[in-house]
Each structure stands twice: as structure tokens, then as C-alpha cells.
Amino acid sequence: MKILGKKIGMSQIFDKNGSALPITVIKAGPCIITQIKTPESDGYSSIQLGYLPVNKKSVTKPYLGHFSKKNLLPTKILKEFRVDCPEEFDIGQILTVDSFSDVKSVCVTGRSIGRGFSGCQKRHHFTRGPMTHGSKNHRRPGSIGQGSTPGRVFPGKKMAGRSLNKVVTVKNLKVVHVDSENNILIIKGAIPGKVGGLLSIQSDD
């Protein structure tokens, strides 16, 4: 089971034993299958999902032609998922949150919240330098390489730079509730991304 959604926010509920459960509320689907790829035509098996319908005037002509060829309304987002059996799906098929009613756990992929340009302490959890006795090395990175040999900084050196803002996947999240009427999926725990961020949800089965 695969679907796209948006993060609404976090809250908490109480189970039958009175324990507080941290939950994340997701607006999931409905999504439409816009393309099916097979090993014969494309070399691999996958389906392409469209999410959030938009006006035809809001998309480019090549983008619009992709949908017009299949007599579908354009969507704002297209995302591809690998599948084992593409013959189980049809172009134009609508995928809703109902497909997760029997799913116990899911994995959610999203883009984590970025922290901008950060130093080594914030980005890599470096230890700061001494704050007293005349030290001038408080938050500096320190030495980053050798002298004449090799005479360069090795690639991958932990230094200051843009922190986070990466695609992150959280696996084995328990499905707490499925609201088919409002296309709401409630899962236990936290997921990456800010409120309103795009999410890819797949069953762990």
C-alpha cells in the first residue's frame, strides 16, 4: 500500500490503559495512478501517483500533455513508487486512505526541517574549546588537515555548512486510526518534516 499526504501536526491521545500516546495526524490522499511502468517498456516496475489536483492553467504544456494523453486531470505533485506486480494497478485508479485500514505499521518518508548554515557544534555535535585562561578557541573547528603532505583537505571532512534539510525515512510506525471520511491517517510517533510538508507513506508489509 502506497499513498502521498501532508503533515497536519502532532497531538496526543489516551489508550484504554490511560497511557498518553504521541501521535501525528496526516492528510493522506486521495491519489490517482497517472502512469504504470513495466520491465518490458521501461526496464523496471513502478507506479506513478498524482496528488493535489490543480487547474490546467497552472501547469506547463509538457506537464499537461502527460495527463491529457491519459485523459486525466493534472496534479501538483507526481511521485513514483517501485512495485512488484504492476499488473495489479490501472491508470486512473484512485488510491485512498481506506487501503491502510488493515495495515498495522507504515514507513513514512519526508524532508526534515533544515537549520540553515550551522557550525560544527550544532551540525556535528563537536565539543567546544576552553572558555577561560586566555583561550580564543571557543567554537572554532580547529585543524582541518595536514601540512605539505597531502596538502589538501580530504572530502567528507566534518565542517560548517547547511544542516539537515535531508530526505528521512522513519520505519515501523504504528497505525492508530484511519478516518476514511476525512482522508485522515493517525500514526504513533513523530515523522520528519514541518507542518504542511509532503510525505510518502508505505506499508511495512
Order of alpha helices (4+ residues) and beta strands (2+ residues): beta-beta-beta-alpha-beta-alpha-beta-beta-beta-beta-alpha-beta-beta-beta-beta
